[in-house]
């Protein structure tokens, strides 16, 4: 910092530094709209100033997170039978709603385009966390009522589906419509709005816990009587049960990936570990009238602590995604414990064994049409977190190198004609693999260095083919 910048920063009156510099205890020069400290960190979006007349956007969001976490605690510790504290949720296709009929707040595509756009979205929707029955959702979308009507999906869900459906299309007319349906929630991963992203993920987890989705011990009982405390009505079919089970695990998976990727605190770890909801099956399996297999009462705890060996090759993609995500976050927790000087020996070994078991299952199940790409990459990201916590040794460096190359190799093998749109989580893991290889390069030389550089270039080239898919998100 130059002497003039130093004197300017030193002369700032108390409270005039930006929020980010105050929290990091860094010297701020007070430059607006973005101070030099935030520019140097490459985080211009974190630079906010308060005018003293009210909270900033960041402070408001963090206050909302705190309130949500307090409410979650209340819900988790409420007295049994006290319906006053229950969070009542309607079925997604139920007519029970307080939204007035015909309360349209935004335009829709022409009627003739709605179903094709929805079908295009459904081809790739599961990569973005969509878990509702495609047939039921499609039927509710095309009902002849205005957006906002209680027999149709919510406006926010519809506009997001329309946006992604137009984005996924090769039709330039549809593409031109995508900006009109762009939802700000889809930008958080792409442009790094971490606080906003954390807020929405925490809100989704709060709804899940408050409605008892983490306590679906018996799918058969849910089908007959609901969840027992009035939060959910009796399920009308096995598909209804499946949507609730899958909804919980998709939300948990995205929450765990977010926390592990950005190394931040996730939703209450004790609540997730205490989940009693069985692992998810496929919607096709539920549609045949089947329900989830009988499993230990504490699904997550039994899995993470190694109580039961995981050797089955019949797991659904959703189950593999959930397990990989939990292991990535668990590796992050082990890494945090190591940083405090705690004895991580048993936790390290159990987590590593679980990750390797999962990789064997994924290898044996194959990767039809890139279906298992996401859990495969997440499992290797977990190994990177686990092996990156210790002082570099020949063994740990080899493991870091192997996992990073495995991620880039799987991305390289993607056939764009079959997998046109990647999950945003893949982009985070791809960046992690490249950063790891760059760090490994510092300990290598000669031919090995050239090979690593070549691998990084191949990984960059592989991701280039998907850049057009995200142009609307990053612009």
Buried (B, 14 or more C-beta within 10 A) or exposed (E): EEEEEEEBBEEBEEEBBBBBBBEBEBBBBBBEEBBBBBEEBEBEBBBBBBEEEEEBEBBEBBEBBEEBBEBBEEBBEBEEEEEEEBBEBEBBBEEEBEEEEEEEEEEBBEEEBBBBBBEBBBEBBBBBBBBBBBEBBBEBBEEEBBBBBBEBBBBEBBBBBBBBBBBBBEEEEBBEBBEEBBBEEBBBBBEBBBBBBBBBBBEBBBBBBBBBBBBBBBBEBBBEEBBBBEBBBEBEBBBBBBBBBBBBBBBBBBBBBBBBBBEEEBBBBEBBBBBBBBBBBBBEBBBEEBBBEEBEEBBBBBBBBBEEEBEEEEBBBBBBBBBBBBBBBBBBBBBBBBEEEEEBEEBBEBBBEBBEBBBEBBEEBEBEEBBBBBBBBBBBBBBBBBBBBEEBEEEBBEBBBBBBBBBBBBBBEBEEEEBBBBBBBBBBBBEBBBEBBEBBBEEBEEEEBEEBBEBBEBBEEBBEBBEEBBEBBEE
